[in-house]
């Protein structure tokens, strides 16, 4: 069993607008995170419900590529520390009380680079995060454990 933690949580109420840092977010199965631009009360595409990124990936981007990049700029909802998100595709895991299933990698795109700065796409290649579906909802809080069984 692997245990890691939630380092930060972000929601963005509108596309292209800066993400807001929150200490807690409510995850609803099949819908997403309340207050996020991708939240859909009538149902959502599973790989649009929640996104995660490793803090270590952002640290490496800053260190190895000399890019001053804040985790909020990644446009991902949950920032983790201590877990390899690439290994969670097609696996279930818990983030606090919430049960998620990794759907697919969330590789950086040209849109992210346009919103931030040049070099981000290359620097986060294969480390851009994970798209997941919410299997069982509840609150996600900063400091929550991430448990992979």
Beta strands, then each sheet from edge to edge (+ up, - down):
strand 1: 2-11
strand 2: 20-22
strand 3: 24-28
strand 4: 32-33
strand 5: 50-54
strand 6: 78-81
strand 7: 92-95
strand 8: 98-105
strand 9: 130-136
strand 10: 138-141
strand 11: 145-148
sheet 1: 2+ 1- 6+ 5+ 9- 8+ 7- 11+
sheet 2: 4+ 3- 10+
end
